[in-house]
Amino acid sequence: MRVLFDTNVVLDVLLERQPHAGPAARLMSLVDEGHLEGYLCATTVTTVHYLAAKALGTKRAASLVATLLDVFHIAPVDREVIVGALDLGFADFEDAVIHQAAALAGATAIVTRNGRDFRGATIAVFDPTEMLAAVHASEALDLHGDVAETYPIQLAPSPPMSEMRGFLAGVESDLPHEEDRM
């Protein structure tokens, strides 16, 4: 399944914003382990670099971006994305750009904590917990990454960030634990 991660989900992990970091980190680990094909919008990468550079300096920001690039594909933002985003009529233009970039990259879903901002989306929109349930359901039903429906599945609690496997274990978040702003 090709999934685009909204900026807020990536920042939840990098800033260790609780209680959101656990489910977001589990999803990112699924990308790292090859269970999901993960995408980031190009604007997400620039936002992560900007925030990290302010907090940690440009060298550490570049390292964080390089780590993301090792794991995620990038959905480009070009004229076609911008024009399509303008035509969507979303209240938040940034979310419209993310949606259009996802659509043109062939994403089947967007994972975000701001689902209400994606009303009118032509792509399935999940919050991180719903996305985890959908992935587990598709694996249980042997759908090979296709999510026919979201099934209510009881998930185990998220392990502590220090126990996460994959690239997340190596990403020591030096970013300040800020309030949830995105």
GUTI-986998 format. One line per 10 residues: number of its first residue (from 1); their letters; for each residue y, z, x of C-alpha. Coordinates in Angstrom, 1 decimal, m for minus. Layout:
<sites>
NUM	A	Y/Z/X | ... $
</sites>
This chain:
<sites>
1	MRVLFDTNVV	0.0/0.0/0.0 | 3.4/m1.0/1.3 | 5.9/1.9/0.8 | 9.6/2.1/1.7 | 10.7/5.7/2.5 | 14.2/6.6/1.2 | 16.6/8.2/3.7 | 16.4/11.6/2.1 | 12.6/11.7/2.6 | 12.9/10.9/6.3 $
11	LDVLLERQPH	15.7/13.5/6.7 | 13.6/16.1/4.9 | 11.1/15.9/7.8 | 13.5/15.6/10.7 | 15.7/18.4/9.4 | 12.7/20.5/8.2 | 14.4/20.9/4.8 | 12.2/23.2/2.7 | 10.4/22.9/0.4 | 10.6/19.2/0.7 $
21	AGPAARLMSL	9.5/18.7/4.4 | 5.8/19.4/3.8 | 5.0/16.6/1.3 | 7.3/14.2/3.1 | 5.6/15.0/6.5 | 2.2/14.5/4.9 | 3.3/11.0/3.7 | 4.7/10.1/7.1 | 1.4/11.2/8.7 | m0.5/8.9/6.3 $
31	VDEGHLEGYL	1.7/6.0/7.6 | 1.1/7.1/11.2 | m2.7/7.2/10.6 | m2.7/3.8/9.0 | m3.4/4.8/5.4 | 0.0/3.5/4.2 | 2.1/0.7/5.4 | 5.4/2.4/5.8 | 8.8/0.8/5.8 | 12.3/2.1/6.4 $
41	CATTVTTVHY	15.5/0.4/5.3 | 17.6/m0.7/8.3 | 20.4/1.6/6.9 | 18.1/4.6/7.1 | 17.6/4.0/10.8 | 21.4/3.8/11.4 | 21.9/7.0/9.3 | 19.2/8.9/11.2 | 20.7/7.8/14.6 | 24.2/8.7/13.5 $
51	LAAKALGTKR	23.3/12.2/12.3 | 21.0/12.9/15.3 | 23.6/11.7/17.8 | 26.2/14.0/16.3 | 23.9/17.0/16.5 | 21.8/16.2/19.6 | 23.5/13.5/21.6 | 22.8/9.8/21.8 | 19.8/10.1/24.2 | 17.9/12.3/21.8 $
61	AASLVATLLD	19.0/10.2/18.8 | 17.6/7.1/20.5 | 14.3/8.9/21.2 | 14.0/9.9/17.5 | 14.7/6.3/16.4 | 12.2/5.0/18.9 | 9.6/7.3/17.4 | 10.3/6.1/13.9 | 10.1/2.5/15.2 | 6.7/3.1/16.6 $
71	VFHIAPVDRE	5.4/4.1/13.2 | 7.5/2.3/10.6 | 8.3/m1.4/9.9 | 12.0/m2.1/9.2 | 13.2/m3.7/6.0 | 16.2/m5.8/7.1 | 19.5/m5.7/5.4 | 21.1/m9.2/5.2 | 23.3/m11.2/2.9 | 20.4/m11.7/0.4 $
81	VIVGALDLGF	19.8/m8.0/0.2 | 23.5/m7.2/m0.3 | 24.0/m9.8/m3.0 | 20.9/m8.7/m4.8 | 22.0/m5.1/m4.6 | 25.3/m6.0/m6.2 | 23.5/m7.6/m9.1 | 21.3/m4.6/m9.8 | 24.0/m2.5/m11.4 | 22.8/0.7/m9.8 $
91	ADFEDAVIHQ	25.4/3.6/m9.9 | 24.8/4.2/m6.2 | 25.2/1.0/m4.0 | 23.3/2.5/m1.1 | 20.3/3.1/m3.3 | 20.7/m0.5/m4.6 | 20.6/m1.8/m1.0 | 17.5/0.3/m0.3 | 15.8/m1.0/m3.4 | 16.6/m4.7/m2.6 $
101	AAALAGATAI	15.5/m4.3/1.0 | 12.2/m2.8/m0.3 | 11.7/m5.6/m2.8 | 12.4/m8.4/m0.3 | 10.1/m6.7/2.3 | 7.3/m6.8/m0.3 | 7.1/m3.0/m0.9 | 5.0/m1.9/m3.9 | 6.7/1.5/m4.0 | 9.7/3.5/m3.0 $
111	VTRNGRDFRG	9.3/7.2/m2.2 | 12.5/9.2/m2.8 | 13.6/12.6/m4.1 | 16.3/10.9/m6.0 | 14.3/8.9/m8.5 | 17.1/9.1/m11.1 | 19.2/7.0/m8.8 | 16.7/4.2/m9.0 | 16.7/3.7/m12.8 | 16.2/0.1/m13.5 $
121	ATIAVFDPTE	14.1/m0.4/m10.4 | 11.7/m3.3/m10.3 | 9.4/m1.5/m7.9 | 7.5/1.7/m8.6 | 9.5/4.8/m7.6 | 7.7/8.1/m6.7 | 8.8/11.4/m5.4 | 6.8/12.6/m2.4 | 4.4/14.8/m4.4 | 3.7/12.0/m6.9 $
131	MLAAVHASEA	3.2/9.5/m4.0 | 0.7/11.8/m2.4 | m1.2/12.1/m5.7 | m1.1/8.4/m6.2 | m2.5/7.8/m2.7 | m5.3/10.3/m3.2 | m6.1/8.8/m6.6 | m6.3/5.3/m5.2 | m8.6/6.5/m2.4 | m10.8/8.5/m4.9 $
141	LDLHGDVAET	m11.1/5.4/m7.1 | m11.6/3.2/m4.1 | m8.6/1.0/m5.0 | m8.0/0.1/m1.3 | m4.4/1.1/m1.4 | m3.5/m0.3/m4.8 | m2.1/2.3/m7.2 | m2.9/1.3/m10.8 | m1.6/4.6/m12.3 | m0.4/7.9/m11.2 $
151	YPIQLAPSPP	m3.2/10.4/m11.8 | m2.5/14.1/m12.1 | m4.3/15.5/m9.0 | m4.1/19.1/m7.7 | m3.1/18.9/m4.1 | m3.8/21.5/m1.5 | m0.6/23.2/m0.2 | 1.1/21.5/2.7 | 0.1/22.8/6.1 | 2.9/24.2/8.3 $
161	MSEMRGFLAG	4.9/21.6/10.1 | 3.5/22.8/13.5 | 0.0/21.8/12.3 | 0.8/18.2/11.2 | m1.2/15.5/13.0 | 0.1/12.3/14.4 | 3.5/11.5/15.6 | 5.0/14.3/13.6 | 3.4/16.9/15.8 | 5.3/15.5/18.7 $
171	VESDLPHEED	8.7/15.4/16.9 | 10.2/18.7/17.7 | 13.2/18.9/15.3 | 16.2/19.9/17.3 | 18.4/18.9/14.5 | 20.1/21.8/12.7 | 18.5/22.9/9.5 | 21.2/21.8/7.2 | 21.5/22.2/3.5 | 20.1/19.3/1.5 $
181	RM	22.9/16.8/1.5 | 21.2/13.5/1.0 $
</sites>
